Amino acid sequence: MSVVAEKIDANVVILGAGPAGTAAAAHLGTLGVRNVVLVDKHDFPRDKTCGSGVSPKGIETLKQLGVWHEVEPHGYWIKGIRIVTPGGYDSTQSAGDVGAAIVCQRRVLDHVLLKKAVARGTRFVPDFHVTEAIEENGRVVGIRAADGREVRAKYTLVAGGSHCRVGLPEQRPRKVIQAIMGWWDDVPFKAHHVEMIFDRMVEPYYGWLFPEGERRVNIGITYEDGENGEKKNARQLFTEFLDKHYRERLKGATQIGGWKGHPVVWSLEIEKLTAPGRVVIGEAGLMTHPATAEGIYQGMRSGMLGAEAVADVLNGRLSEKDAMRDYERACRATFQLSFWGGGVFRRIVRTDALDWMVKLGDTPMVQSAAARLMAQM
């Protein structure tokens, strides 16, 4: 006997339950939009490979979403930063109140956001492996899963992250940052401080140590493959980095699980985020920071902006054309200068400028730079 695949009708369907998708869903509930469906290929809670740093702007966004009080008990506060320059100069600086951040495992953060979205009326559909967008007469009208299930909606928000191409026919220029990381218990570290190590082997990016609690840290590197498309050996590069910077400190530590890698996609330009019936948010829209690879704040904020655009149309406040135009403008106003600044920072890292700054020692300029770096973590 054949089984008829389920078909769901909704006002809004959101593809992907990471920070962008869950923030959009939760915000839609606050804005009074009903019949919202959020799909993901996983059930929750689930693990996610990520450094898990939430910047000060991310904390402010969590407060605006009404979930900060639920996230904070699970976060490890970061109040300072150790910076090692390409020339080997070492400086530990307080980030001050402006730079205070947290590290919160994505298994926890994403689940808290999801539960808030569900509490505000979103229907969550797990194990939904999206294979294609449904298009009719040039308009996206929903998504289809590998097993034939469909969600038809007036608007589709695409929040599928770096790998997502569903509903994104435009081949936008994009760059890729590679990351590989692992977890350890009992690595000595300065409490409430992250470490960012700018080494020539990974320039213009960095290696990091992020404490997740009193005992556990995650350590990783971000790097680019060769300009000619040549793939670097991630495990070999990470091994060399660990041997150079953490060999002594890892001797008494216990590794938790294996190493994991993931790509981060980005662009200096914010464009082509909308099409009839479709809005792209978060990393699917290449809205990650080009210097730090941070995307949690950008995902949540763009998710909220996308939700506001859709709500404006559904509630009759704006035409679709005007709402989509305003969404793209809002994303550019929110992120563009920071992304351009990140592009400049990538070039600076290839020079001796960081060495020069850290040589200055404990000066207001270095402290200010540390605070700004923390603010974009």
C-alpha positions as CSV (number, residue, x, y, z in Angstrom):
1,M,0.0,0.0,0.0
2,S,1.4,3.4,-1.0
3,V,1.7,6.1,1.6
4,V,0.7,9.7,0.6
5,A,3.5,12.1,1.5
6,E,2.4,14.8,4.0
7,K,1.7,18.2,2.6
8,I,1.6,21.2,5.0
9,D,0.2,24.6,4.3
10,A,1.7,27.6,6.1
11,N,2.1,31.4,6.0
12,V,5.9,31.1,6.4
13,V,8.2,28.1,6.2
14,I,11.8,28.4,7.4
15,L,14.5,26.0,6.2
16,G,17.1,25.5,8.9
17,A,16.9,25.7,12.7
18,G,20.2,27.3,13.5
19,P,20.5,30.8,15.0
20,A,19.1,32.5,11.9
21,G,16.1,30.2,11.4
22,T,15.1,30.0,15.1
23,A,15.5,33.7,15.7
24,A,13.3,34.4,12.7
25,A,10.7,32.0,13.9
26,A,10.7,33.3,17.4
27,H,10.5,36.9,16.2
28,L,7.6,36.1,13.8
29,G,5.7,34.9,16.9
30,T,6.3,38.2,18.6
31,L,5.2,40.1,15.5
32,G,1.9,38.2,15.5
33,V,2.5,36.0,12.4
34,R,0.8,32.7,12.9
35,N,1.1,29.3,11.0
36,V,4.9,29.3,10.9
37,V,6.7,26.0,10.1
38,L,10.4,25.5,10.8
39,V,12.1,22.4,9.3
40,D,15.5,20.9,9.9
41,K,17.3,17.7,8.9
42,H,18.0,17.0,12.6
43,D,16.0,16.7,15.7
44,F,17.0,18.8,18.7
45,P,19.1,19.1,20.8
46,R,21.9,18.3,18.4
47,D,25.6,19.0,18.4
48,K,27.1,21.6,16.0
49,T,30.7,22.2,15.1
50,C,31.4,25.8,16.0
51,G,33.7,27.8,18.2
52,S,30.4,28.9,19.9
53,G,31.5,32.5,20.7
54,V,28.6,34.9,21.2
55,S,29.8,38.5,20.7
56,P,28.4,41.5,22.7
57,K,26.2,42.3,19.7
58,G,25.0,38.7,19.9
59,I,24.2,39.0,23.6
60,E,22.1,42.2,22.9
61,T,20.2,40.3,20.2
62,L,19.5,37.5,22.5
63,K,18.1,40.0,25.0
64,Q,15.9,41.5,22.2
65,L,14.6,38.0,21.4
66,G,13.7,37.5,25.0
67,V,15.9,34.4,25.6
68,W,19.0,35.9,27.3
69,H,17.9,34.9,30.7
70,E,17.7,31.3,29.5
71,V,21.0,31.3,27.7
72,E,23.2,33.1,30.2
73,P,23.3,30.3,32.8
74,H,24.8,28.0,30.1
75,G,27.4,30.5,28.9
76,Y,30.9,31.0,30.1
77,W,31.8,34.7,30.4
78,I,34.7,36.0,28.4
79,K,36.3,39.2,29.8
80,G,39.6,39.3,28.1
81,I,41.7,38.2,25.2
82,R,45.2,36.8,24.7
83,I,46.6,37.8,21.3
84,V,49.7,36.3,19.7
85,T,50.9,38.1,16.6
86,P,52.5,36.6,13.5
87,G,55.9,37.8,14.8
88,G,55.4,36.0,18.1
89,Y,54.5,39.0,20.3
90,D,52.2,38.0,23.1
91,S,49.7,40.3,24.8
92,T,46.8,39.7,27.3
93,Q,44.3,42.4,27.5
94,S,41.0,43.1,29.2
95,A,38.2,43.6,26.7
96,G,36.3,45.8,29.2
97,D,32.6,45.9,29.5
98,V,32.2,46.8,25.8
99,G,33.9,43.6,24.8
100,A,32.4,41.1,27.3
101,A,31.2,38.0,25.4
102,I,30.2,34.4,26.2
103,V,31.0,31.0,24.9
104,C,27.8,28.9,24.7
105,Q,27.7,25.5,23.1
106,R,25.5,25.5,20.0
107,R,23.8,22.3,21.3
108,V,22.4,24.5,24.0
109,L,22.0,27.9,22.3
110,D,20.1,26.6,19.3
111,H,17.8,24.5,21.4
112,V,16.9,27.4,23.6
113,L,16.1,29.5,20.6
114,L,14.1,26.6,19.1
115,K,12.1,26.1,22.3
116,K,11.3,29.9,22.4
117,A,10.1,29.7,18.8
118,V,7.8,26.8,19.5
119,A,6.5,28.5,22.6
120,R,5.5,31.4,20.4
121,G,3.5,29.2,18.0
122,T,6.0,27.8,15.5
123,R,5.5,24.2,14.4
124,F,8.9,22.4,14.3
125,V,9.3,19.5,11.8
126,P,12.6,17.6,12.3
127,D,14.2,15.0,10.0
128,F,13.1,17.0,7.0
129,H,15.8,16.7,4.4
130,V,15.1,19.5,1.9
131,T,16.0,18.7,-1.7
132,E,14.4,21.5,-3.6
133,A,12.4,24.7,-3.5
134,I,8.9,24.5,-5.1
135,E,8.5,27.2,-7.7
136,E,5.4,28.2,-9.6
137,N,5.4,31.0,-12.2
138,G,8.7,32.3,-11.1
139,R,7.8,32.4,-7.4
140,V,9.0,30.2,-4.5
141,V,6.0,28.7,-2.9
142,G,7.5,26.2,-0.5
143,I,10.0,23.4,-0.1
144,R,10.1,19.6,-0.8
145,A,11.9,16.9,1.2
146,A,13.6,13.8,-0.1
147,D,10.7,11.6,1.1
148,G,8.2,13.7,-0.9
149,R,6.8,15.7,2.0
150,E,6.0,19.3,1.1
151,V,5.5,22.6,3.0
152,R,3.7,25.2,0.9
153,A,3.9,28.7,2.2
154,K,3.4,32.3,1.2
155,Y,7.0,33.0,2.1
156,T,10.1,30.8,2.4
157,L,13.0,31.9,4.6
158,V,16.2,30.1,3.6
159,A,18.5,29.6,6.7
160,G,20.3,26.4,5.7
161,G,23.9,27.6,6.3
162,S,27.0,27.3,4.3
163,H,26.0,24.2,2.3
164,C,22.6,25.4,1.4
165,R,21.8,26.0,-2.3
166,V,18.1,25.2,-2.2
167,G,16.1,28.1,-3.6
168,L,19.3,30.0,-4.4
169,P,19.7,29.9,-8.2
170,E,22.0,32.8,-8.3
171,Q,25.7,31.9,-8.4
172,R,26.9,34.7,-6.1
173,P,30.6,35.1,-5.8
174,R,31.6,33.7,-2.4
175,K,34.8,32.9,-0.5
176,V,35.3,30.0,1.8
177,I,37.1,29.8,5.2
178,Q,38.0,26.3,6.4
179,A,37.9,25.5,10.0
180,I,39.0,22.4,12.0
181,M,38.7,22.1,15.8
182,G,38.7,19.8,18.8
183,W,37.7,19.7,22.5
184,W,39.9,19.0,25.5
185,D,39.4,18.9,29.3
186,D,42.0,20.2,31.8
187,V,44.1,22.4,29.4
188,P,45.6,25.2,31.5
189,F,44.1,28.6,30.5
190,K,43.5,32.0,32.0
191,A,40.0,32.1,33.3
192,H,37.5,34.0,31.3
193,H,39.9,34.7,28.5
194,V,40.0,33.6,24.9
195,E,43.2,33.2,22.9
196,M,43.6,34.2,19.3
197,I,46.9,33.3,17.7
198,F,47.7,34.9,14.4
199,D,50.3,32.6,12.8
200,R,51.7,32.8,9.3
201,M,50.7,29.2,8.7
202,V,47.0,30.2,8.8
203,E,47.1,33.9,7.7
204,P,45.0,35.9,7.2
205,Y,43.2,34.0,9.8
206,Y,44.0,32.6,13.2
207,G,44.0,29.8,15.7
208,W,42.0,30.0,18.9
209,L,41.3,28.6,22.3
210,F,37.8,29.2,23.6
211,P,36.9,28.0,27.1
212,E,33.4,26.5,27.4
213,G,33.6,26.1,31.2
214,E,36.0,25.8,34.1
215,R,37.5,22.6,32.6
216,R,36.7,22.3,28.9
217,V,38.1,24.3,26.0
218,N,37.7,24.1,22.2
219,I,40.8,24.8,20.2
220,G,40.8,25.3,16.4
221,I,42.1,27.0,13.4
222,T,40.6,28.9,10.5
223,Y,42.4,29.1,7.2
224,E,42.0,29.4,3.5
225,D,42.8,26.9,0.8
226,G,45.3,27.9,-1.9
227,E,44.2,30.6,-4.4
228,N,44.6,28.1,-7.3
229,G,42.0,25.8,-5.6
230,E,44.6,23.6,-4.0
231,K,43.2,21.9,-0.9
232,K,45.4,22.1,2.2
233,N,45.6,19.1,4.5
234,A,43.5,20.3,7.4
235,R,44.6,17.6,9.9
236,Q,48.2,18.1,9.1
237,L,47.9,21.9,9.4
238,F,46.1,21.6,12.7
239,T,48.6,19.1,14.0
240,E,51.5,21.5,13.2
241,F,49.6,24.4,14.9
242,L,48.9,22.4,18.0
243,D,52.5,21.2,18.2
244,K,53.8,24.8,17.9
245,H,51.4,26.6,20.3
246,Y,49.8,24.0,22.6
247,R,52.1,21.0,22.9
248,E,53.1,21.5,26.5
249,R,49.6,22.5,27.7
250,L,48.0,19.5,26.1
251,K,50.3,17.0,27.8
252,G,48.1,16.6,30.8
253,A,44.8,17.2,29.0
254,T,42.1,14.7,27.9
255,Q,40.8,15.0,24.3
256,I,37.0,14.7,24.1
257,G,35.9,13.1,20.8
258,G,37.6,13.6,17.5
259,W,38.5,16.6,15.5
260,K,35.7,18.2,13.3
261,G,35.9,20.5,10.4
262,H,33.4,22.8,8.7
263,P,33.5,25.5,6.0
264,V,32.4,29.1,6.5
265,V,31.2,31.1,3.5
266,W,31.3,34.8,3.2
267,S,31.3,37.8,0.9
268,L,32.2,41.5,1.3
269,E,29.0,42.4,-0.5
270,I,25.5,42.0,0.8
271,E,23.1,41.5,-2.1
272,K,20.6,39.2,-3.9
273,L,19.0,38.2,-0.6
274,T,15.4,38.2,-1.9
275,A,13.3,36.9,-4.8
276,P,9.5,36.5,-5.2
277,G,8.4,34.4,-2.2
278,R,11.9,33.9,-0.8
279,V,14.1,35.6,1.8
280,V,17.7,34.4,2.6
281,I,19.0,34.9,6.1
282,G,22.2,34.1,7.9
283,E,25.2,32.3,6.4
284,A,23.0,31.1,3.5
285,G,23.1,34.7,2.5
286,L,26.9,34.9,3.0
287,M,26.4,37.1,6.1
288,T,29.4,36.0,8.2
289,H,32.3,38.1,9.3
290,P,35.2,37.9,6.8
291,A,37.9,38.4,9.4
292,T,36.7,36.4,12.4
293,A,34.3,34.0,10.7
294,E,31.7,34.8,13.4
295,G,28.2,34.2,12.2
296,I,25.9,33.7,15.2
297,Y,25.1,37.4,15.7
298,Q,24.7,38.0,12.0
299,G,22.4,35.0,11.7
300,M,20.1,36.0,14.5
301,R,20.0,39.7,13.5
302,S,19.4,38.9,9.8
303,G,16.7,36.4,10.9
304,M,14.9,39.1,12.9
305,L,15.2,41.5,9.9
306,G,13.8,38.9,7.5
307,A,11.0,38.1,9.9
308,E,10.1,41.8,10.1
309,A,10.0,42.1,6.3
310,V,7.7,39.1,5.9
311,A,5.5,40.3,8.7
312,D,5.2,43.7,7.1
313,V,3.8,42.1,4.0
314,L,1.5,39.6,5.7
315,N,0.1,42.3,8.0
316,G,-0.5,44.6,5.1
317,R,1.9,47.3,6.1
318,L,4.1,47.2,3.1
319,S,4.1,45.8,-0.4
320,E,6.3,42.8,-1.1
321,K,8.6,44.9,-3.3
322,D,9.0,47.6,-0.6
323,A,9.5,45.1,2.2
324,M,12.2,43.1,0.4
325,R,14.0,46.3,-0.6
326,D,13.9,47.5,3.0
327,Y,15.2,44.1,4.2
328,E,18.3,44.2,2.0
329,R,18.9,47.8,2.9
330,A,18.7,47.0,6.6
331,C,21.2,44.1,6.3
332,R,23.6,46.4,4.5
333,A,23.2,49.1,7.1
334,T,23.7,46.6,9.9
335,F,26.7,44.6,8.5
336,Q,28.3,46.2,5.6
337,L,30.8,48.5,7.3
338,S,31.8,45.7,9.7
339,F,32.4,43.4,6.7
340,W,34.5,46.0,4.9
341,G,36.5,46.5,8.1
342,G,37.0,42.8,8.2
343,G,38.4,42.9,4.7
344,V,40.8,45.6,5.7
345,F,41.8,43.5,8.8
346,R,42.6,40.5,6.6
347,R,45.1,42.7,4.8
348,I,46.6,44.1,8.0
349,V,47.3,40.6,9.3
350,R,49.5,39.9,6.3
351,T,51.8,42.8,7.4
352,D,53.7,43.6,10.6
353,A,51.0,45.9,12.0
354,L,49.8,43.5,14.7
355,D,53.3,43.1,15.9
356,W,53.7,46.8,16.1
357,M,50.5,47.3,18.0
358,V,51.3,44.6,20.6
359,K,54.8,46.0,21.1
360,L,53.2,49.1,22.4
361,G,52.1,47.0,25.3
362,D,49.5,48.1,27.8
363,T,48.3,51.3,26.2
364,P,44.8,52.7,25.6
365,M,45.1,52.0,21.9
366,V,45.9,48.3,22.4
367,Q,43.1,48.0,25.0
368,S,40.7,49.6,22.6
369,A,41.8,47.3,19.8
370,A,41.3,44.3,22.0
371,A,37.8,45.4,23.0
372,R,36.9,45.9,19.3
373,L,38.2,42.5,18.4
374,M,36.2,40.9,21.2
375,A,33.1,42.8,20.1
376,Q,33.5,41.0,16.7
377,M,34.5,37.6,18.1
